[in-house]
Amino acid sequence: MRRLVILFVIVLIVAQPVLAQTEDPISLYEQGVEAFFRYDGAAEAVELFNQLIELEPENAFAYAFRGSAYRALEEMDLAKADIDRALELAPRNGLVVSMLARWYMQNGDTELAKETIQEALELTPEVAIVYYNHGRILFDMGDYEGAFSEYGEAVSREMNPVLMSEYYRTRANQRIDATQDRAAAIEDYSQAIQANPNNMAAYADRGNNYLLFGYLDAALSDLEVALALDPNNVYALVHYGDTLSQMGRFDEALAALQKAEDLEPDRADTYLVQGIVYFRMGEKVTALHLLDQAATLAPENSEIFYNRAIMNAGLSMLYQALQDYNRAIELDPNNYRALMNRGSLYRDGMNDYESAIADYTAAIAIWPTFTLAINNRGIAYSRSGDHESALADFITVTEIYPAWAIGYFNAGLEYYDLGRYEEAVTSHTRAIELDPTYGNAHYARGLAYQALGKQTEADADFDRAVQLGG
């Protein structure tokens, strides 16, 4: 009877996990499940379930979760042995069956995973973790919307705030991986934090996403909370250092990154961010040396080569930059930033507009609302003489980001080149409304007025452009 209660009503401690020193089976189980769902807790979960199995050698759920922890550690043979033992003890339990489905999926047997997870859902349609496992399988199959929906089903059934928090965090991370929808991800991280205010990883992840949006104060606040919860968390320290450096607080940034390096000397992303900080400080040789160290530690990390390419390009080492962009894209064909930047290298450094357009197009295919890539492709089209395609891209930019004056300015230039002078005036006027100090927009509007024979208006714009330095 105790095991049935444990399965359907799991009440976990919300505080920071501490490796159990207890002989209470319920406490061991609770802490083991919590550790399993925590982002870095698989090894700890194994130890906790080891203790539980010593006390209760026929506890099916202890074997099931220990097997899943082994699977997370990629110890697939140990994982299968534990899950098989759990099935011997509880052959008709949906939670255990769903753990088997996850094993099949990770082992490459998609069809058997699909059949097995459906069996699990039929056996125990009320258990939240089964829906969570279904979501993980659907995501691995490429059915992202189906996965996100199943996490919602898991949340709606979950009574435990710690697990609920992790369901939200998983969905947030996968939104980023699959769709680059960071705004929706931030909403999920916020739900994770609301469910469990001690979810350090959710604060760190949300802070990192705020950082990528440029919301530095929000990023700093979240990362400070994460580090208050776990002062030695290297992931949080690295992004904290990155945030501080973007705020110009270089000494504090380097101190945080040095602490991260001291804690984990072989962690590549620490050297990566240290290199970025030194590059921002203008110490470019030191920056490249640190990026070389990072690449040695993690030669399969696309982001390292992407950032080293930026540094090489900044030093006018275009061939080395191209090699690094090529490597970054080879390692991660969905690295849309590397694709866009390589496109700009082709466009600006090599006048190879065809290759540039191909790279921008590939980046846009990954992220259809990637405004900067669309704008840059428009520039490449324009330089190649394809003004109709350029105009189409710039119009798209204004639709996606209507508050960006540059989009209207660029569209105005294309209207002018196409001889559509009235529309050029309208577009430049909108750019000026958004940014009255935009001298180049005044000058370009002056040219359009001049082409329309409106010399008085043209002269006024030319004068204003000179005043603004356009």
C-alpha positions as CSV (number, residue, x, y, z in Angstrom):
1,M,0.0,0.0,0.0
2,R,2.8,2.4,0.8
3,R,4.2,2.1,-2.8
4,L,0.8,3.0,-4.3
5,V,0.8,6.2,-2.2
6,I,4.3,7.0,-3.2
7,L,3.4,6.6,-6.9
8,F,0.4,8.8,-7.1
9,V,1.0,11.5,-4.4
10,I,4.7,12.4,-4.5
11,V,5.4,15.2,-1.9
12,L,8.9,16.5,-2.3
13,I,11.1,18.9,-0.3
14,V,11.3,22.2,-2.1
15,A,14.6,23.2,-0.5
16,Q,18.0,22.8,-2.1
17,P,18.8,19.0,-2.3
18,V,21.1,17.4,0.1
19,L,22.3,13.8,-0.2
20,A,20.1,11.8,2.1
21,Q,21.4,10.5,5.4
22,T,18.3,8.6,6.3
23,E,16.8,5.1,6.5
24,D,13.3,6.3,5.8
25,P,12.2,4.8,2.4
26,I,9.7,7.5,1.7
27,S,12.2,10.3,2.2
28,L,14.8,8.5,0.1
29,Y,12.2,8.0,-2.7
30,E,11.2,11.7,-2.6
31,Q,14.7,12.9,-2.6
32,G,15.7,10.5,-5.4
33,V,12.8,11.6,-7.6
34,E,13.7,15.2,-7.0
35,A,17.4,14.6,-7.9
36,F,16.4,12.7,-11.0
37,F,14.3,15.6,-12.3
38,R,17.0,18.2,-11.4
39,Y,19.1,19.2,-14.4
40,D,22.4,17.9,-12.8
41,G,21.0,15.3,-10.4
42,A,21.2,11.9,-12.2
43,A,24.3,10.7,-10.4
44,E,22.9,11.7,-7.0
45,A,19.6,10.0,-7.9
46,V,21.4,6.7,-8.5
47,E,23.0,6.9,-5.1
48,L,19.7,7.7,-3.4
49,F,17.9,4.8,-5.1
50,N,20.8,2.5,-4.3
51,Q,20.1,3.2,-0.6
52,L,16.3,2.7,-1.1
53,I,16.8,-0.6,-2.9
54,E,19.0,-1.8,0.0
55,L,16.1,-1.1,2.3
56,E,13.3,-2.2,-0.1
57,P,14.8,-4.7,-2.6
58,E,11.3,-5.2,-4.3
59,N,10.4,-1.5,-4.8
60,A,9.6,-1.4,-8.5
61,F,9.6,2.4,-8.6
62,A,13.1,2.6,-7.1
63,Y,14.4,0.4,-9.9
64,A,12.4,2.3,-12.5
65,F,13.8,5.7,-11.5
66,R,17.4,4.4,-10.9
67,G,17.2,2.9,-14.4
68,S,16.1,6.2,-15.8
69,A,18.9,7.9,-14.0
70,Y,21.3,5.5,-15.5
71,R,19.8,6.2,-18.9
72,A,20.3,9.9,-18.4
73,L,24.0,9.1,-17.6
74,E,24.1,7.0,-20.8
75,E,24.7,3.8,-18.9
76,M,22.2,2.0,-21.2
77,D,22.9,-1.6,-20.1
78,L,22.5,-0.8,-16.4
79,A,19.4,1.3,-17.2
80,K,17.8,-1.6,-19.1
81,A,18.5,-4.1,-16.3
82,D,16.9,-1.9,-13.7
83,I,13.8,-1.2,-15.9
84,D,13.4,-4.9,-16.6
85,R,13.5,-5.6,-12.9
86,A,10.9,-2.9,-12.3
87,L,8.7,-4.5,-14.9
88,E,9.1,-7.9,-13.2
89,L,7.8,-6.3,-10.0
90,A,5.1,-4.1,-11.5
91,P,4.4,-5.4,-15.1
92,R,1.2,-3.3,-15.5
93,N,2.3,0.0,-14.1
94,G,2.2,2.8,-16.6
95,L,4.9,4.9,-15.0
96,V,7.3,1.9,-15.2
97,V,6.3,1.2,-18.8
98,S,6.8,4.8,-19.7
99,M,10.4,4.6,-18.4
100,L,10.9,1.6,-20.8
101,A,9.5,3.7,-23.7
102,R,12.1,6.4,-22.9
103,W,14.8,3.7,-23.0
104,Y,13.7,2.5,-26.3
105,M,13.7,6.0,-27.8
106,Q,17.2,6.8,-26.5
107,N,18.4,3.4,-27.8
108,G,17.1,4.3,-31.3
109,D,14.0,2.1,-31.5
110,T,11.4,4.8,-32.4
111,E,8.5,2.5,-33.3
112,L,8.8,0.4,-30.1
113,A,9.0,3.6,-28.1
114,K,5.8,4.9,-29.7
115,E,4.0,1.6,-29.0
116,T,5.2,1.4,-25.4
117,I,4.4,5.0,-24.4
118,Q,0.8,4.5,-25.7
119,E,0.5,1.4,-23.6
120,A,1.7,3.4,-20.6
121,L,-0.9,6.1,-21.2
122,E,-3.7,3.5,-21.4
123,L,-2.5,1.8,-18.2
124,T,-2.3,5.0,-16.0
125,P,-3.9,8.0,-17.7
126,E,-3.9,9.9,-14.5
127,V,-0.1,10.0,-13.8
128,A,1.6,13.2,-14.8
129,I,5.1,11.7,-15.3
130,V,3.7,9.4,-18.0
131,Y,2.6,12.5,-20.0
132,Y,6.0,14.1,-19.4
133,N,7.7,11.0,-20.8
134,H,5.4,11.1,-23.8
135,G,6.4,14.7,-24.4
136,R,10.1,13.8,-24.3
137,I,9.5,11.0,-26.8
138,L,7.5,13.3,-29.1
139,F,10.1,15.9,-29.0
140,D,12.8,13.4,-29.9
141,M,10.6,12.4,-32.9
142,G,10.4,16.0,-34.1
143,D,6.7,16.5,-33.1
144,Y,7.4,19.7,-31.1
145,E,3.9,21.0,-30.8
146,G,2.7,17.6,-29.6
147,A,5.5,17.5,-27.0
148,F,4.6,21.0,-25.7
149,S,1.0,19.9,-25.4
150,E,1.9,16.8,-23.5
151,Y,4.0,18.9,-21.0
152,G,0.9,20.9,-20.5
153,E,-1.1,17.7,-19.7
154,A,1.6,16.7,-17.3
155,V,1.4,20.1,-15.5
156,S,-2.3,19.9,-15.2
157,R,-2.1,16.5,-13.5
158,E,0.9,17.2,-11.3
159,M,0.4,17.8,-7.6
160,N,4.1,18.3,-6.8
161,P,5.4,21.8,-7.3
162,V,9.0,20.6,-7.8
163,L,8.1,18.3,-10.6
164,M,5.7,20.8,-12.1
165,S,8.5,23.3,-12.1
166,E,10.7,20.9,-14.0
167,Y,8.0,20.2,-16.6
168,Y,7.8,23.9,-17.3
169,R,11.6,24.3,-17.5
170,T,11.9,21.3,-19.9
171,R,9.3,22.9,-22.2
172,A,11.1,26.2,-22.0
173,N,14.4,24.7,-23.0
174,Q,12.9,22.7,-25.8
175,R,11.0,25.7,-27.2
176,I,14.5,27.3,-27.6
177,D,16.0,24.2,-29.1
178,A,13.2,23.6,-31.6
179,T,11.7,27.0,-32.4
180,Q,13.9,29.7,-31.0
181,D,10.8,31.1,-29.3
182,R,12.6,32.7,-26.4
183,A,9.6,34.9,-25.5
184,A,7.5,31.8,-24.9
185,A,10.4,30.1,-23.1
186,I,10.7,33.0,-20.7
187,E,7.0,32.6,-19.9
188,D,7.6,28.9,-19.1
189,Y,10.7,29.7,-17.0
190,S,8.5,32.2,-15.1
191,Q,5.9,29.5,-14.5
192,A,8.7,27.2,-13.3
193,I,9.8,29.7,-10.8
194,Q,6.3,30.4,-9.6
195,A,5.8,26.7,-9.0
196,N,9.1,26.3,-7.2
197,P,10.8,29.6,-6.1
198,N,14.0,27.5,-5.3
199,N,14.5,26.2,-8.8
200,M,18.0,27.6,-9.3
201,A,18.2,26.3,-12.9
202,A,15.0,28.1,-14.0
203,Y,16.5,31.4,-12.7
204,A,19.8,30.8,-14.4
205,D,18.1,29.8,-17.7
206,R,15.7,32.7,-17.6
207,G,18.6,35.0,-16.8
208,N,20.5,33.7,-19.8
209,N,17.6,34.3,-22.1
210,Y,17.1,37.8,-20.8
211,L,20.8,38.3,-21.6
212,L,20.2,37.2,-25.1
213,F,17.4,39.7,-25.5
214,G,19.6,42.4,-24.1
215,Y,17.6,42.9,-20.9
216,L,20.7,43.2,-18.8
217,D,19.1,44.3,-15.5
218,A,16.6,41.5,-15.6
219,A,19.4,39.0,-16.5
220,L,21.6,40.2,-13.7
221,S,18.7,40.0,-11.2
222,D,17.9,36.4,-12.1
223,L,21.5,35.2,-12.1
224,E,22.1,36.8,-8.7
225,V,19.1,34.8,-7.4
226,A,20.5,31.6,-9.0
227,L,23.9,32.2,-7.4
228,A,22.3,32.9,-4.0
229,L,20.6,29.5,-4.3
230,D,23.8,27.8,-5.4
231,P,27.0,30.1,-5.2
232,N,29.2,27.5,-6.9
233,N,27.0,26.8,-9.9
234,V,29.4,27.2,-12.8
235,Y,26.7,27.7,-15.5
236,A,25.2,30.6,-13.5
237,L,28.7,32.1,-12.8
238,V,29.6,32.0,-16.5
239,H,26.4,33.8,-17.6
240,Y,26.7,36.2,-14.7
241,G,30.2,37.1,-15.9
242,D,28.9,37.6,-19.4
243,T,26.1,39.9,-18.1
244,L,28.5,42.0,-16.1
245,S,30.9,42.4,-19.0
246,Q,28.0,43.6,-21.2
247,M,27.3,46.2,-18.6
248,G,31.0,47.3,-18.7
249,R,31.8,45.9,-15.3
250,F,34.8,44.0,-16.5
251,D,36.7,43.4,-13.3
252,E,33.6,41.9,-11.6
253,A,33.0,39.8,-14.8
254,L,36.5,38.4,-14.8
255,A,36.3,37.6,-11.0
256,A,33.1,35.6,-11.6
257,L,34.6,33.8,-14.5
258,Q,37.8,33.1,-12.5
259,K,35.7,31.5,-9.8
260,A,34.0,29.4,-12.5
261,E,37.4,28.3,-13.8
262,D,38.7,27.5,-10.3
263,L,35.6,25.3,-9.7
264,E,35.8,23.5,-13.1
265,P,39.1,24.1,-14.8
266,D,38.3,22.1,-17.9
267,R,35.0,23.7,-18.7
268,A,35.2,25.2,-22.2
269,D,32.4,27.8,-22.0
270,T,34.3,29.5,-19.1
271,Y,37.2,30.2,-21.5
272,L,34.8,31.1,-24.2
273,V,33.2,33.9,-22.2
274,Q,36.5,35.0,-20.7
275,G,37.7,35.4,-24.3
276,I,34.6,37.4,-25.2
277,V,35.2,39.7,-22.2
278,Y,38.8,40.4,-23.1
279,F,37.7,41.0,-26.7
280,R,35.2,43.6,-25.4
281,M,38.0,45.1,-23.4
282,G,40.1,45.4,-26.6
283,E,42.7,42.8,-25.6
284,K,42.2,40.8,-28.8
285,V,45.3,38.6,-28.6
286,T,44.4,37.4,-25.1
287,A,40.9,36.9,-26.3
288,L,41.9,34.6,-29.2
289,H,44.3,32.7,-27.0
290,L,41.3,31.9,-24.6
291,L,39.1,30.9,-27.6
292,D,41.9,28.6,-28.7
293,Q,41.9,27.0,-25.2
294,A,38.1,26.6,-25.4
295,A,38.3,24.9,-28.8
296,T,40.9,22.5,-27.5
297,L,38.7,21.5,-24.6
298,A,35.5,21.3,-26.7
299,P,36.4,20.7,-30.4
300,E,32.8,19.8,-31.2
301,N,31.3,23.1,-29.8
302,S,29.8,25.2,-32.6
303,E,29.6,28.3,-30.4
304,I,33.3,28.4,-29.8
305,F,34.1,28.5,-33.5
306,Y,31.3,31.0,-34.1
307,N,32.8,33.4,-31.6
308,R,36.3,32.9,-32.7
309,A,35.2,33.6,-36.3
310,I,33.8,37.0,-35.1
311,M,37.1,37.8,-33.5
312,N,39.1,36.8,-36.5
313,A,36.8,38.9,-38.7
314,G,37.3,41.8,-36.4
315,L,41.0,41.5,-36.9
316,S,40.6,41.4,-40.7
317,M,41.7,37.8,-40.7
318,L,39.0,36.9,-43.2
319,Y,40.3,33.5,-44.3
320,Q,40.6,32.3,-40.7
321,A,37.1,33.7,-39.9
322,L,35.6,31.8,-42.9
323,Q,37.2,28.6,-41.7
324,D,35.8,29.0,-38.3
325,Y,32.3,29.9,-39.6
326,N,32.5,26.8,-41.8
327,R,33.4,24.6,-38.8
328,A,30.7,26.2,-36.6
329,I,28.0,25.4,-39.3
330,E,29.5,21.9,-39.9
331,L,29.1,21.1,-36.2
332,D,25.6,22.7,-35.9
333,P,23.8,23.2,-39.3
334,N,21.1,25.1,-37.3
335,N,23.5,27.7,-36.0
336,Y,21.5,30.6,-37.6
337,R,23.8,33.3,-36.2
338,A,26.9,31.6,-37.8
339,L,25.0,31.3,-41.1
340,M,24.1,35.0,-41.0
341,N,27.6,36.1,-40.1
342,R,29.1,34.0,-42.8
343,G,26.7,35.5,-45.2
344,S,27.9,39.0,-44.1
345,L,31.5,37.9,-44.6
346,Y,30.7,36.7,-48.1
347,R,28.8,40.0,-48.8
348,D,31.1,42.6,-47.3
349,G,34.5,40.8,-47.3
350,M,34.4,38.9,-50.6
351,N,31.6,40.6,-52.7
352,D,30.1,37.1,-53.1
353,Y,26.5,38.0,-53.1
354,E,25.2,34.7,-54.3
355,S,26.8,32.8,-51.4
356,A,25.7,35.6,-49.0
357,I,22.1,35.3,-50.1
358,A,22.2,31.5,-49.7
359,D,23.5,31.8,-46.1
360,Y,21.0,34.4,-45.2
361,T,18.2,32.3,-46.7
362,A,19.3,29.3,-44.7
363,A,19.3,31.3,-41.5
364,I,15.8,32.7,-42.2
365,A,14.6,29.1,-42.8
366,I,15.7,28.2,-39.3
367,W,14.2,31.4,-37.8
368,P,11.6,32.9,-40.1
369,T,11.3,36.2,-38.2
370,F,15.1,36.7,-37.9
371,T,14.9,40.4,-38.8
372,L,18.6,41.1,-39.0
373,A,19.1,38.2,-41.5
374,I,16.2,39.4,-43.6
375,N,17.5,43.0,-43.6
376,N,21.0,41.7,-44.5
377,R,19.7,39.6,-47.3
378,G,17.9,42.6,-48.6
379,I,21.2,44.5,-48.7
380,A,22.8,41.6,-50.6
381,Y,20.0,41.5,-53.1
382,S,20.3,45.3,-53.6
383,R,24.0,45.1,-54.2
384,S,23.5,42.3,-56.7
385,G,21.0,44.5,-58.6
386,D,17.9,42.6,-57.6
387,H,16.0,45.6,-56.2
388,E,12.6,43.9,-56.3
389,S,13.8,41.1,-54.0
390,A,15.6,43.6,-51.8
391,L,12.4,45.7,-51.5
392,A,10.4,42.6,-50.6
393,D,12.8,41.8,-47.8
394,F,12.8,45.3,-46.4
395,I,9.0,45.4,-46.4
396,T,9.1,42.2,-44.5
397,V,11.4,43.8,-42.0
398,T,9.0,46.7,-41.4
399,E,6.2,44.2,-40.9
400,I,8.1,42.2,-38.3
401,Y,9.7,45.2,-36.6
402,P,7.6,48.3,-37.3
403,A,9.5,50.4,-34.8
404,W,12.8,50.0,-36.6
405,A,13.6,53.1,-38.7
406,I,16.3,51.3,-40.7
407,G,13.8,49.0,-42.2
408,Y,11.8,51.9,-43.7
409,F,15.0,53.7,-44.7
410,N,16.2,50.7,-46.7
411,A,12.8,50.2,-48.3
412,G,12.9,53.8,-49.3
413,L,16.3,53.3,-51.0
414,E,14.8,50.5,-53.1
415,Y,11.7,52.4,-54.0
416,Y,14.0,55.1,-55.3
417,D,16.2,52.7,-57.3
418,L,13.0,51.3,-58.8
419,G,11.8,54.8,-59.8
420,R,8.9,54.8,-57.3
421,Y,9.7,58.2,-55.8
422,E,6.4,58.9,-54.0
423,E,6.7,55.6,-52.2
424,A,10.3,56.5,-51.4
425,V,9.3,59.7,-49.8
426,T,6.6,58.0,-47.7
427,S,9.0,55.3,-46.5
428,H,11.8,57.8,-45.6
429,T,9.2,60.0,-43.9
430,R,8.2,57.0,-41.7
431,A,11.9,56.4,-40.8
432,I,12.3,60.1,-39.8
433,E,9.1,59.9,-37.7
434,L,10.7,57.0,-35.8
435,D,14.1,58.7,-35.6
436,P,14.0,62.4,-36.2
437,T,17.8,62.6,-36.0
438,Y,18.3,60.1,-38.8
439,G,20.4,62.3,-41.2
440,N,20.7,59.7,-43.9
441,A,16.9,59.4,-44.1
442,H,16.6,63.2,-44.6
443,Y,19.2,63.1,-47.3
444,A,17.6,60.1,-49.1
445,R,14.2,61.8,-48.9
446,G,15.7,64.9,-50.3
447,L,16.9,62.9,-53.4
448,A,13.4,61.5,-53.8
449,Y,11.8,64.9,-53.6
450,Q,14.4,66.2,-56.1
451,A,13.4,63.3,-58.5
452,L,9.8,64.5,-58.1
453,G,10.7,68.0,-59.0
454,K,10.1,69.3,-55.4
455,Q,13.3,71.2,-55.0
456,T,12.2,73.3,-52.0
457,E,11.4,70.2,-50.0
458,A,14.6,68.6,-51.2
459,D,16.8,71.5,-50.2
460,A,15.2,71.5,-46.7
461,D,16.0,67.9,-46.3
462,F,19.6,68.3,-47.6
463,D,20.1,71.2,-45.1
464,R,18.7,69.1,-42.3
465,A,20.9,66.2,-43.2
466,V,24.0,68.4,-43.0
467,Q,22.9,69.7,-39.6
468,L,22.5,66.1,-38.4
469,G,25.8,64.9,-40.0
470,G,24.0,62.7,-42.4
